[in-house]
Amino acid sequence: MNKQALLDQIAADIVNHHVCPDLAKQATQLVFGDGDPDADLLFIGEAPGKKEDEQGMPFVGASGKFLAEMLKSIHLTRSQVYITNIVKYRPPANRDPSPDEKKEFLPYLIRQIRIIKPKLIVTLGRHSGMQFLPDLLISRDHGHPKRVTMNYEVKSMKNRESNPSILHTSDSILRAVVLPLYHPAAALYNGGQRQTLIDDFAIIPTILEKIRNNK
């Protein structure tokens, strides 16, 4: 089974396992991810917005256009990277995703990362960044790559529907290089953050080159 088929299976599992049913009920559709499953660069945002909910793709609104501009500035397109969010359904009124929502989606995000195997994870916004760097202070840490080792208890949903009492767990270690950045949506309305995000984006090719050379 190829990477795209494996990713499609995760998306199907989210629906079949009724992840965050209250969110799913008020959303138009699941917004799982978009891009190249073999990408070296994985961008992770917070949650879908209105446009994303309508189109079923992450980062297609105003912040998505800004993201596309920044990708172009480092000679990349959306089709050459992979883009997703930590939460896959739009929260009502674009509110922040709750801790419980982030926790419930986490096993599926980890599965996504394990399949894509990116060389660099770029987090967009503090919610996404803190998923990997709990002590993150975005104003201090933006633009500084960190090599992290994360211990997660990943819950398998296998057989959950046929027998809800069955819930397999396993300790999982995920190692990754994470680059925390400001969220494009926030930067759109803050001139200082906008330029900071553009400047931080410019260092991505250098970081990727260093990672490749160290392996």
N, C-alpha and C positions, 0 to 999 in steps of 0.2 A: 504494500500500500504506500503510495507516494505522500509527500508532506501535505499537499492540499487536501487529499482525501482524509488524512488524519485530523487536519484542522476542521474540516467539514463535520467530522464525527464529534469533535468537542462542541461545536455549535449545536448539533442535534442533541447532545447530552444535556446541554443547558436547558433546552426547551423541554425535553422528556423528563428531566429531574425536577422541573418546576422551581428553578432557582429564582429567588426573590419574586414570588408570585404576585405580590401587591404592585411591585414595579412593572412587571410584565403585563398586568391587567390594564394599566393605564397607558402603556406605551403602544406605539403603532407596530413595532417589530423589534426583533433582536438586532443589535448593531455589533457584529462580532469582530471584524477586522478586514483589512484590505491591503493588497500589495504582493510582494514577492516572498513566498515561503522560504526561499533560500537566501534572503537578504542578510547582509552583514549588520545592517542598522535596523533596530526595532524601536519605534517611537510609541510610548505609552502615555495616553492622556488620562483624564479623570472619568468622564461619563459623556454619553452623547447629548447633544443639544437638539433644538427643534428641527433643523435641517437634516441632521444626521438621523433622527428618528423617522423623518419622512422618507429619506432615500435609502436607509439601511446601510450607510457607509460612514465611517468615522471621519471627522474633520473635512466636511464639505461646505460648511457655512463660511462666515467671514474669517474666522480663525484658520479654517482650512485653506483659504486662498492665501493668507499670510504665510502659512506653513509651506505651501507650494512655492511661493516666492523665495523663501529662505532656502529651500531645497535647490532651487534653480541657481541660487548664488554660490552653492558649493558643487554645481554641475551634476545634480541628481534630479530625478523625477519621482513621483509617487510610486510608479511601477517598479522602481529599483530598491525601494525600502518596504518595510511592513509597518502598518499603523493600526493600533488598537487602543482600547481603554481598559482601566481596571474594572469598571462596572459597565455592563453591556446593554442595559436598558436606560432610557432617558428618565432621570428623576423629575417629578412634577415641578413645573415652574423653574426648571433648570437649577434647583437647589443643589447644594453639595451632597455627594454620596455619603450615606451614613456609615459608621464603623461596622455595623452588622452587614450592610450590603457589600462593603469591600471584603469583609471576611468570607462571606458566602461565595463570592465570585473568585476568590484567591486560588483555590485548587485548579480552576479552569485556566486562569491566567498562567499559572506555573506550567501546566500542560502545554499551553501555547508556546511558551518560551523554550521548553525542552524540545519541542518539535522543530521550531525555527532555528534554534542554536545561533543566535546573533553574536557577533563579536562585541557589539556595543549596544547597550540599552540606554536610550535617551528618554528620561521622564519629563513630562510637560506639566508643570504645576506642582504645588506642594502636596496634594493628596496622592498623586502618583509617586512623587519622590519619596514620601514618607513610608510608602509600602515597602521600599527597599532600604531606606535609610531613616530609621525611626527618630533619630535625633536631628534630622534635617532642619536647617534654618535657611530657607530659600534665598533670602537677601545676602546671606554669608556664603553659602555653598554653591550657588549657581555657577556653572561653567567650570567646575572642578571635578574631574572624573575620579571615581573611587572604585577600587577593586573590593568587592564585598562577598562574603560567604554567609548565606542565609539558611537557617534551619527552619524548616516548615513541617508541620504535621499535615500531610496531604490526605484528604479523605476520599476514598474511592466510592463512587455511587453505584458500583456494580451490584446488581440484584436488588437495588433499593425498592423498585416498584413491585417486584414479585414478593419481596419480604422486607418491609420497612425496618425491621429490627436488625437487619444485617448491615453493618457499616464498618468496612475494613479501613484501618488506618495504618500509615507507615511514616516513619521519620524520613524526611527528604532534605537533602542538602543541595542548594543551588548556588553555584559560583558564577559571578558575572562582573563585568565592568559597567558601572552605571554613571551616566552624566546627567545630573539634575539641571533643568532649565526652567525659566519662567514659562507660564502657559501663554500661548499666542493670544488667547482671548483677552487676558489681562493686559498684555503688552499693547494691544490695539488702542486702548484707551489711556495709556500712560506713555508719554513720549520718551521718558527716561528708560523705562523698562523695554520699550520697543527697540531702542538702539542697543541696549545691553543684550537683548536676545539675539539680535543680528550679529553682534560681536561674538557672542558665545557660539553661535552656529558656525561661524567662520573657522573655529578651531577643530570642528568635528573631523575633517579629513586628516589632520595631523595626529589626532588621538587614534583614529583607526589605523593609520600607518604604523604607529608605535606598537599597537596591539598585534598587528600582523607580524611585525619584525621580532616580537618577543616570543613567537610561537614557532 
